[in-house]
Amino acid sequence: MNTVLLDFLPLFAFYLAFWLGGIYAATLTGMVASAATIAWMLLRRQPVRPMAWVSFGLIVVFGGATLLLHDERFIKWKPTVLYWVFMLVLGLAPRVAGRNPIRLLLSRELRLPDHVWARLNDSWAVFFGLLGLANLYIAAHYSTPVWATFKVFGTLGLMLVFVVVQGVLLSRHLQPGDDPGP
């Protein structure tokens, strides 16, 4: 099974379970789907990316609190905490460890000047920070069905728009002979 599809399986399982059984059924389903995804990758001897482990840990903690305390606020905070973890890693790694995580992920596909890598990394950090704020705002000011829809389709849509904009901005910095891939 495709790794990208596996990444989205818990998210879509959560959303489907939400509409079929409510927030608590969705929370449990998301937890089980996340565990099943990691188990599947381990059984297939595929590497589990750190992002998947972090997301799994957060859904266990925040989902567990949601189910134990019967309080949906905890599961609503989970995306913000995840996005802010990404923001901190992207923001601090170049400054503390001298490593640019975005460059590490994409350097096989793209050759860019150092300052462009730094700007790209920082823009992703800011994007995740703003996405976390947007999640908190939607969770606090709108109904749970609106939040669940935003969590799945709103964040994916915003991410798609952000990736397209980044692609357009990066296209002028690609080195001759670069093949950005499919």
N, C-alpha and C positions, 0 to 999 in steps of 0.2 A: 504494500500500500504506500502511496506517495506520502512523503514526509510533510509536505505542505497541507495535504488533506488531513493528515493526523493532527496537525497543529490546530486546525479549525473544528475538529470533531467535538471536543468538549464544549466549545462555544455554541455550536448549532444544536447539540444535544440539550444543553441548558435551555436554549430558547424554545425548542419544541416542547420540552417538559414543562416549561413555564406556562405555555398556552394550554397544555393538556391538564396540568395538575397544580399550578400555582408556584409561588416563589420557593416554598420549602421542598417540593418535589424537584424543582429545577436545580436547587442547590445540591441536593443529594445526587441527582443525575450528573451534574457537572463534576462533582467530586469523583464519582465512580468512573465517568468517561475519562477524566484526566488520569486516574490511576490505571485504567485499562490501556490507555494510549502509551503510557510509560512502560507498562508490563509488556505490551506488544513489541515495542522497540527493543527492550532488553531480551525478550525471547528470540527475536530475529537477529540479535547481536548487532543492532544498529546503535550508533552513538546517540545518546540523549543529550540534546543541547542544554546548556545551563539555563536558558530562558524557560525551557519546559520544566526543569526542576524547580525554579523559582515560582513559576505559575502554579505548579502542583502544591508546593509548600504553602503558598498563600491561600489557595482554595481550601486546603485542609484546615488551616487556621481560621480563616474568615467564614468558610462554610460550616465548620464545626461550631464556631461561636453562634452563627445564625441558627443552626438546628438546636443546639443545647439551650440557648436562651430564648428561642422562638422570637428573634428580632431580626428583621430583614435588613436593618441598617448595616450590619456587618458585611453581608455579601455585596452590598452596594458600594462599600468602601474598597473592596478587593481590587477592582480595576485601577482605582487611583493609586493605591499602594504599589501595584505592579508597574504602572507608568512612571511613578516617581522613583522606583528602584532603577528602571532603565535610565531615567534622567540623571540620577546620581552616578551611575556607572559611566555613562557617556560623558558627563561633565567632569568627573573626578579622575578617570583613568588617564587622560593625557597629562593632567597636572600633577598627579601623585605618582603614577607608574610610568609615565612617559610613553604610554601606548594609546593609539587611536583605535577604539573598537570598530568603528565603521570602516576604517581602512583595512583592519584585519579581516573583516567580513567580505569586503568587495575588491581587494587589491588584485585578485586573480582576474577579475573581469574588467577592471578599469585602471588606467594609468592617469593620475591627476597630479598637479603640482601640490606640494606640501600645504600651502596656505588654503587650497581648495578642500583638501581632506579635512583640515582643521575646521573650516567653516561648515562643511557638510556635517561633521560630527556634532558641532555645537548647535546647528539648526535642528538636528534630530533630538538633542537634549531639550531644547526649548519646546519643540513640538510635543514631546512626551509630557513635559511639565504642564503645558496648556491643555493637553488632552485629559490629564488628571484633574485639573481645575474644572473643565467642562463636565466631567463625570460627576464630581461633587455637586456642581450646580444643578444638573438634571436630577440627580438623586434627591436633593433637598427641596426642589421647587416643583417637581412634576410627579405624576402617579407612577406606581411601580411598573405598569405596562409600558408607559412611555420610556421609563428608564431602561427596561429590558430591551426594547426596540433600539434605543440609542446605543446601548452597550454592544449590540450585535451589528446593526446596520449603520448607525451613525458613526461609530468609531472606524469601522471598515471603510466607509465612504470618505471620511476625512483623511484616513491614511492613504487611500488611493489617490485622492486629489493632491496630497502632499508629495507622494512619490512621483506623480506626473510633473508637478511643478519642479521638483528637484531634478528630474530627468532633463527637462527643458533647460534649466539653469546650468546643469553639468555638461550638456552637449557642446557648449562653446569652449569647454576646457579639455575635451578629449584630445589625446595626442594622435597624430597621423598614424594610421595603421591599426588603431584600436578597433576592436570588434566588441561592442557592448553586449553582444549575445542576443538571444531571442527575447 
